[in-house]
């Protein structure tokens, strides 16, 4: 058995159509503003310790982008901590070297 329905458009449905249209336009205008705050870089951090667990201050840290071969360098602080910032997305290896 089939049912047939008649749909009559009223002025309130036109108002709803325009409201949806205005909301859609507002979303398109606002979207670029809200996404502009997203970061496009990252950071790698850690702590350098020796085999006995003692922290290593002043170690040279090298972070290498495995796909592009680009290196970034930094140094551990007095507590052995380091942070390498402004890294573009990628696969990285991290190494540390210190005298002694």
SEVO-503525 format. One record per residue (C-alpha): residue in one letter; x, y, z. Coordinates in steps of 0.02 Angstrom, whole numbers, plus 50000, padded with zeros to 5 digits. Layout:
R   residu       x       y       z
R        a       X       Y       Z
...
***
This chain:
R   residu       x       y       z
R        x   50000   50000   50000
R        x   50069   50170   49951
R        x   50039   50331   50042
R        x   50044   50499   49958
R        x   50082   50653   50058
R        x   50059   50831   50005
R        x   50187   50954   50069
R        x   50140   51135   50069
R        x   50276   51263   50087
R        x   50239   51403   50206
R        x   50328   51564   50245
R        x   50398   51488   50405
R        x   50485   51351   50303
R        x   50561   51485   50193
R        x   50623   51572   50349
R        x   50700   51408   50406
R        x   50783   51388   50236
R        x   50861   51562   50249
R        x   50913   51532   50429
R        x   51003   51372   50379
R        x   51085   51464   50234
R        x   51145   51606   50345
R        x   51213   51483   50473
R        x   51306   51390   50336
R        x   51382   51553   50272
R        x   51431   51603   50450
R        x   51518   51435   50474
R        x   51617   51459   50314
R        x   51672   51632   50370
R        x   51716   51580   50548
R        x   51802   51414   50505
R        x   51964   51490   50437
R        x   51980   51599   50592
R        x   51962   51454   50714
R        x   52084   51341   50620
R        x   52218   51474   50607
R        x   52268   51439   50787
R        x   52319   51261   50753
R        x   52503   51224   50764
R        x   52597   51158   50613
R        x   52755   51116   50710
R        x   52795   51013   50863
R        x   52932   50981   50987
R        x   53034   50839   51060
R        x   53095   50843   51238
R        x   53173   50727   51365
R        x   53311   50702   51491
R        x   53487   50639   51457
R        x   53557   50517   51583
R        x   53712   50407   51586
R        x   53710   50218   51613
R        x   53710   50243   51803
R        x   53556   50355   51794
R        x   53648   50518   51829
R        x   53590   50668   51729
R        x   53705   50735   51592
R        x   53713   50924   51586
R        x   53775   51009   51427
R        x   53748   50859   51312
R        x   53730   50900   51127
R        x   53560   50840   51064
R        x   53537   50802   50879
R        x   53362   50772   50809
R        x   53360   50707   50629
R        x   53211   50702   50511
R        x   53227   50524   50444
R        x   53136   50561   50281
R        x   53220   50726   50234
R        x   53389   50711   50321
R        x   53369   50881   50403
R        x   53446   50898   50576
R        x   53401   51008   50724
R        x   53518   51033   50871
R        x   53505   51085   51052
R        x   53588   51061   51220
R        x   53531   50985   51384
R        x   53519   51103   51532
R        x   53593   51084   51706
R        x   53466   50950   51751
R        x   53491   50852   51589
R        x   53327   50911   51514
R        x   53310   50968   51334
R        x   53175   51028   51215
R        x   53195   51047   51027
R        x   53056   51158   50961
R        x   52982   51208   50792
R        x   52995   51035   50714
R        x   52889   51006   50559
R        x   52787   50845   50555
R        x   52894   50693   50519
R        x   52983   50538   50585
R        x   53132   50585   50693
R        x   53281   50501   50775
R        x   53362   50578   50929
R        x   53542   50561   50986
R        x   53644   50637   51126
R        x   53832   50658   51144
R        x   53937   50725   51287
R        x   54121   50731   51328
R        x   54187   50614   51462
***
